[in-house]
């Protein structure tokens, strides 16, 4: 049996949820590449959409709210450590001079 939502054929499970519920999942889950300013703006819009959803469709609102709580995307962080470089081998005569 094929799944058709609103005359469209979703390819992935994410597309199916977006079509079935009528919400954009990325609005509630975010993107790993978003900046802090983008994240703040996205969360403001998500809260407004969530407030409207509670009035019109409480079941979908509960799902969207769980996305906000359960799926925070972690921002990639730099560790402050340099990447490991390949060992540089010195010529034999330099190693002998250092050992002496």
C-alpha positions as a Markdown table, in Angstrom:
| # | Residue | x | y | z |
|---|---|---|---|---|
| 1 | Unk | 0.0 | 0.0 | 0.0 |
| 2 | Unk | 1.4 | 3.4 | -1.0 |
| 3 | Unk | 1.2 | 6.4 | 1.3 |
| 4 | Unk | -0.2 | 9.5 | -0.3 |
| 5 | Unk | -0.7 | 12.7 | 1.8 |
| 6 | Unk | -2.6 | 15.6 | 0.3 |
| 7 | Unk | -2.0 | 14.3 | -3.2 |
| 8 | Unk | 1.8 | 14.0 | -2.7 |
| 9 | Unk | 4.0 | 11.0 | -2.3 |
| 10 | Unk | 6.5 | 11.4 | 0.5 |
| 11 | Unk | 9.8 | 9.8 | -0.1 |
| 12 | Unk | 11.2 | 9.8 | 3.4 |
| 13 | Unk | 9.7 | 9.5 | 6.9 |
| 14 | Unk | 10.5 | 13.1 | 7.5 |
| 15 | Unk | 8.6 | 14.2 | 4.4 |
| 16 | Unk | 5.6 | 12.0 | 5.5 |
| 17 | Unk | 5.5 | 13.7 | 8.9 |
| 18 | Unk | 5.8 | 17.2 | 7.4 |
| 19 | Unk | 3.0 | 16.5 | 5.0 |
| 20 | Unk | 0.7 | 14.7 | 7.4 |
| 21 | Unk | 1.1 | 17.2 | 10.3 |
| 22 | Unk | 1.6 | 20.3 | 8.2 |
| 23 | Unk | 4.6 | 21.5 | 10.2 |
| 24 | Unk | 8.2 | 22.0 | 9.2 |
| 25 | Unk | 10.4 | 19.8 | 11.4 |
| 26 | Unk | 13.5 | 21.9 | 10.9 |
| 27 | Unk | 11.6 | 24.8 | 12.5 |
| 28 | Unk | 11.4 | 22.9 | 15.7 |
| 29 | Unk | 14.7 | 20.9 | 15.5 |
| 30 | Unk | 17.1 | 23.3 | 13.9 |
| 31 | Unk | 20.1 | 22.9 | 11.8 |
| 32 | Unk | 23.6 | 22.0 | 12.9 |
| 33 | Unk | 25.1 | 24.9 | 10.9 |
| 34 | Unk | 22.8 | 27.7 | 12.2 |
| 35 | Unk | 24.3 | 30.6 | 14.0 |
| 36 | Unk | 23.3 | 31.7 | 17.5 |
| 37 | Unk | 21.3 | 34.6 | 16.0 |
| 38 | Unk | 19.6 | 32.3 | 13.5 |
| 39 | Unk | 18.8 | 29.9 | 16.3 |
| 40 | Unk | 17.2 | 32.6 | 18.4 |
| 41 | Unk | 15.1 | 33.8 | 15.5 |
| 42 | Unk | 14.0 | 30.3 | 14.6 |
| 43 | Unk | 13.0 | 29.6 | 18.3 |
| 44 | Unk | 11.0 | 32.8 | 18.4 |
| 45 | Unk | 9.0 | 31.7 | 15.3 |
| 46 | Unk | 8.7 | 28.2 | 16.6 |
| 47 | Unk | 7.2 | 29.4 | 19.8 |
| 48 | Unk | 4.6 | 31.6 | 17.9 |
| 49 | Unk | 3.7 | 28.6 | 15.7 |
| 50 | Unk | 3.4 | 26.4 | 18.8 |
| 51 | Unk | 1.0 | 28.9 | 20.5 |
| 52 | Unk | -1.2 | 28.8 | 17.4 |
| 53 | Unk | -1.0 | 25.1 | 17.2 |
| 54 | Unk | -2.2 | 24.7 | 20.8 |
| 55 | Unk | -5.4 | 26.5 | 19.9 |
| 56 | Unk | -6.1 | 24.7 | 16.6 |
| 57 | Unk | -4.6 | 21.2 | 17.0 |
| 58 | Unk | -3.4 | 20.3 | 20.5 |
| 59 | Unk | -2.1 | 16.8 | 19.4 |
| 60 | Unk | 0.2 | 18.2 | 16.8 |
| 61 | Unk | 1.2 | 21.0 | 19.2 |
| 62 | Unk | 2.2 | 18.3 | 21.8 |
| 63 | Unk | 4.4 | 16.6 | 19.1 |
| 64 | Unk | 6.0 | 19.8 | 18.0 |
| 65 | Unk | 6.7 | 20.8 | 21.6 |
| 66 | Unk | 8.4 | 17.4 | 22.2 |
| 67 | Unk | 10.6 | 18.1 | 19.2 |
| 68 | Unk | 11.7 | 21.3 | 20.8 |
| 69 | Unk | 12.5 | 19.5 | 24.1 |
| 70 | Unk | 13.8 | 16.2 | 22.8 |
| 71 | Unk | 15.9 | 17.0 | 19.8 |
| 72 | Unk | 18.2 | 19.9 | 20.5 |
| 73 | Unk | 20.9 | 19.8 | 17.9 |
| 74 | Unk | 24.4 | 20.2 | 19.3 |
| 75 | Unk | 26.5 | 22.9 | 17.8 |
| 76 | Unk | 29.8 | 21.8 | 16.4 |
| 77 | Unk | 32.5 | 23.0 | 18.8 |
| 78 | Unk | 36.2 | 23.5 | 18.4 |
| 79 | Unk | 38.2 | 21.8 | 21.0 |
| 80 | Unk | 41.0 | 24.4 | 21.0 |
| 81 | Unk | 43.5 | 21.7 | 20.2 |
| 82 | Unk | 45.5 | 21.6 | 17.1 |
| 83 | Unk | 45.1 | 18.7 | 14.7 |
| 84 | Unk | 47.7 | 16.0 | 14.9 |
| 85 | Unk | 50.4 | 16.3 | 12.2 |
| 86 | Unk | 52.3 | 13.5 | 10.7 |
| 87 | Unk | 55.6 | 12.8 | 12.3 |
| 88 | Unk | 58.5 | 14.5 | 10.5 |
| 89 | Unk | 61.4 | 12.2 | 10.3 |
| 90 | Unk | 64.8 | 13.7 | 10.5 |
| 91 | Unk | 67.8 | 12.4 | 8.4 |
| 92 | Unk | 70.0 | 9.9 | 10.2 |
| 93 | Unk | 72.9 | 12.2 | 10.6 |
| 94 | Unk | 70.7 | 14.8 | 12.5 |
| 95 | Unk | 69.3 | 12.1 | 14.9 |
| 96 | Unk | 72.9 | 11.0 | 15.7 |
| 97 | Unk | 73.9 | 14.6 | 16.4 |
| 98 | Unk | 71.0 | 15.1 | 18.8 |
| 99 | Unk | 71.7 | 11.8 | 20.7 |
| 100 | Unk | 75.3 | 12.6 | 21.2 |
